[in-house]
Each structure stands twice: as C-alpha cells, then as structure tokens.
Amino acid sequence: MADVPGWYTGFIAEVVAHLPRDIDEAKAMGWVQDPQGLEDALHALLTGDGAPTGTAAVQEISGAFKNDKTALGWTLVEDVTEPTTVSSDTIELQAIIEEGGPDLLGEEMVEYVEKITTPKLGQRHAEFLLDHPDQIPEEYQRLSLIFLGTVWRGPEGNHHVPCLSFYQGEWEITFGILEGGVETRDQMVVPKA
C-alpha cells in the first residue's frame, strides 16, 4: 500500500470535522446507498468542476432491473428508459383518469393506458427513486406512485406496472395489476414538461 502524505490525512480530518451535523437522515442514507455518486459529488466539489445538487444530478439511470420479473415467467411488454435522470425537481404527478372519468376495469383499462400520450416514466425511474428517497417529495407519501412506462405481462395474462408506496416509514415497490383499475390515490409519475 502506498504511503499517504501527511497533508492529505490532515485534509481528510478537516473534511470530516466540518461535515454538517444537521444533514437529513434520508439524504445521508441516499449517499450511503450511492457511494459512486458521493465520490463523484465530492470530486466535483473539491476539484472545482462544479458541485452537483444531489445524487440524481450525478448518476444516470441505466442498467438491469433490480426487480427483474422474467425469472417469474413475466414478459416485458413496454419499457421507457428516457429521461436518463430524475429528481424531485424533474418529476410531477398526473391523474391517470381525471375526476369524473370512466371507471375502467379489465382490457378497457389496459387499452386506456396504452393510449396515454403524456410522457411516462418506467421501472428504472421507480427503482432509482426507491434508492434515493430524498428525491421523492414528502407530500407524495400519501399516494401510490404509478410508473406506466414499464408494463409486464404475468403468466396469468394480467398486465402489471411498478408502483411505489410509502409504508411504515419507507418506500416500497410493488407491481399493480392494470386490469384491476385505479383509485384516486393512484397517481402517474411523469417528467415535468
């Protein structure tokens, strides 16, 4: 192992001594779960390359699903991967069916979702937000966040979409059945226009 210069260990001690003590726990845990993002953010800040505003600003969404359903016999029907970054500043909610709209079930609901022209976010976006809960606005906790950009077909023939719900103090991912319809608290997560 190479020797670490004394000036560097002194610098590290000062950085640790001056870390903010009032950092939000969710934000701190977001950095713990994203060590590469933390390294990139610190590098940008300390080298003068520009400081990012959060983990979403330094990490692109890509790669394999963390909750890949193919092993369960599911088939991927649709999957939106753009935009490649999301954050609390770039997402908003939209009703899937406007108030007073039709109460749809079964294949009618699937066809309705297929016809939605609003840009959609998908499962990779949901998984990124699940890993970075500080990027989900607190007021969304009372809702079920639906990501219609990814649609799976289960072996039973139903269409499933990723959903984030706040339960017992933390976000969790589930896969809702489109044929079952939607409720008022089900809100589609979309990129801000």
Steps between C-alpha positions, in 0.01 A plus 500: 500500500633843409582749773239769552654848526451682830331798334233264359415339835478849653266605219278191553481575873385856425237379253358255754512762777301744287230270367156645581346345810147597398491298176168327441517126574327404173744713301797352687373146438450588132872578481588183695305296243669689215874498581598569138265800493651625826851457362404685181335782696800543731739488206303769315479717813864467606657528157291797389324311222164623631302363792192291421185563699430139592548138404249524217718765339805273484358156424328397181227241504603192310577134533297195581183497703553445871159331500526298179178304460614277213615234749137477612383435146391859433543661157609862455236669281619862516792677662581872496860589590502873418573740659825360636482702825221582743482704819244677715547801270422311179193290588137575561177309545205471267166331546474183294128553454368850557241548774161403367658289227402145417542219751698254292585137572650214308615541140334844480745627762800352314386661173446833677856499640642406159337814353647743758723737303655682797869404537524218753767389744582132544632241741862617489382846607295344782798291616728804491255700714464204736879508547494882539194572716623854563403565136132415565303802627361440849146589390502192272505268804120487519472382139581192295752600232438316174767463229304418185810505277577138588236233445549132573267214405483233766460129424133530595455757219456814714697819433709627793660842555753612764363702789667673794312524829606649832445238769617499864745786446660392174433462130438156350450375146208281396352406163135594459264321264369739233188292442400579861451870416626799693396698806519874568822461700669328202697773324716463189858631541602702194791722403430872543417665172 
